[in-house]
Amino acid sequence: MALSVALIAFVSFAASVHAIDCFKGQTRPCGSNIGACQAGVRVCHDGNWSDCIGGTLPSDEICDNGIDDDCDGATDECLTFAPVLIITGLLLFVIMGLLIKLGF
């Protein structure tokens, strides 16, 4: 009986203890250095890691600016079909010009 009471008391105490993720003064890197992103640092405060400080986070991809805004390793990937559309438009323009010249 005394053992079970001691075990219950220990389990209750262990559940109430706050888990410590880190110790004062510790830092660790966060984020990435891919594309427009810049890594930052997390700092330990009261046993918990802070948010990422000093880094540049991903943003929505802006087409045709030559920058990997969303930091996924690909630049201006929203322009994937642009060359196909340009070539198709030029071909249609040439065909229409020929048809007009031939009297159609």
Backbone torsions as a table, in degrees:
resi	resn	phi	psi	omega
1	MET	NA	-44.1	-179.5
2	ALA	-64.5	-34.9	178.6
3	LEU	-65.0	-43.1	-179.6
4	SER	-67.3	-36.2	177.5
5	VAL	-66.6	-42.0	178.1
6	ALA	-64.1	-40.5	179.0
7	LEU	-64.8	-43.5	178.3
8	ILE	-62.9	-42.3	179.1
9	ALA	-63.4	-41.1	179.4
10	PHE	-65.5	-45.2	179.9
11	VAL	-62.4	-40.7	178.6
12	SER	-64.4	-42.0	177.8
13	PHE	-64.9	-44.1	-178.6
14	ALA	-63.2	-36.4	180.0
15	ALA	-69.9	-26.3	-177.4
16	SER	-87.8	-12.1	-178.9
17	VAL	-76.7	131.0	179.7
18	HIS	-76.0	129.3	177.9
19	ALA	-72.2	134.9	179.5
20	ILE	-103.3	120.1	-178.9
21	ASP	-84.9	-26.0	-174.7
22	CYS	-157.9	174.5	179.9
23	PHE	-120.5	148.7	-176.7
24	LYS	-48.3	132.7	178.4
25	GLY	95.0	-14.9	179.5
26	GLN	-73.9	147.1	172.9
27	THR	-133.4	159.1	173.7
28	ARG	-151.2	147.7	-179.1
29	PRO	-70.6	156.0	176.1
30	CYS	-147.5	160.5	-178.3
31	GLY	78.8	-160.8	-178.9
32	SER	-145.1	169.6	176.3
33	ASN	-114.1	31.8	178.8
34	ILE	-93.8	135.1	178.4
35	GLY	61.2	-135.6	-178.8
36	ALA	-78.1	-8.5	-177.9
37	CYS	-73.6	148.5	175.1
38	GLN	-130.2	132.9	179.6
39	ALA	-65.7	149.5	175.8
40	GLY	-119.7	-155.7	-178.8
41	VAL	-141.9	144.6	171.6
42	ARG	-104.3	142.2	-178.0
43	VAL	-120.0	141.2	178.8
44	CYS	-79.3	124.6	175.4
45	HIS	-130.0	120.2	176.4
46	ASP	52.7	39.9	176.0
47	GLY	82.9	4.4	-179.8
48	ASN	-128.3	148.4	178.4
49	TRP	-79.2	138.9	177.2
50	SER	-75.0	173.3	169.7
51	ASP	-67.1	167.9	179.6
52	CYS	-69.1	124.6	-176.3
53	ILE	-110.9	133.5	172.3
54	GLY	82.2	0.8	179.5
55	GLY	-91.6	165.0	173.4
56	THR	-109.0	119.9	-176.5
57	LEU	-87.3	161.8	176.7
58	PRO	-63.1	151.2	174.3
59	SER	-131.2	174.3	178.2
60	ASP	-60.7	142.3	179.2
61	GLU	-66.4	128.7	174.5
62	ILE	-102.6	120.8	-175.9
63	CYS	-70.3	145.0	170.7
64	ASP	65.7	29.4	175.1
65	ASN	-111.6	-1.1	177.2
66	GLY	72.3	14.8	-177.9
67	ILE	-121.9	141.3	174.6
68	ASP	-84.3	80.4	-174.3
69	ASP	-64.6	-36.8	-177.3
70	ASP	-91.6	5.4	169.7
71	CYS	57.6	39.0	178.8
72	ASP	-105.2	6.6	177.6
73	GLY	91.7	-3.0	179.4
74	ALA	-121.1	135.2	-178.5
75	THR	-98.5	130.4	174.9
76	ASP	51.3	43.1	-179.0
77	GLU	-67.5	-10.4	177.3
78	CYS	-74.9	-6.5	179.1
79	LEU	-96.7	19.1	-173.3
80	THR	-54.1	-41.8	-175.3
81	PHE	-97.7	-0.7	-177.5
82	ALA	-58.7	-47.0	179.3
83	PRO	-61.2	-37.2	178.6
84	VAL	-64.4	-42.7	179.6
85	LEU	-66.3	-38.9	179.3
86	ILE	-65.1	-47.1	-179.9
87	ILE	-63.7	-41.9	178.4
88	THR	-61.8	-43.2	178.9
89	GLY	-62.9	-41.4	178.5
90	LEU	-65.2	-42.1	178.2
91	LEU	-62.1	-43.0	178.3
92	LEU	-63.4	-38.8	178.2
93	PHE	-62.3	-44.9	179.8
94	VAL	-65.6	-43.6	179.7
95	ILE	-62.8	-43.8	178.8
96	MET	-62.2	-40.0	178.0
97	GLY	-63.0	-41.7	178.3
98	LEU	-66.1	-41.9	179.1
99	LEU	-62.8	-40.8	177.9
100	ILE	-65.8	-42.1	179.9
101	LYS	-64.3	-34.2	-179.9
102	LEU	-84.5	-3.1	175.2
103	GLY	90.5	16.6	178.6
104	PHE	-86.7	NA	NA
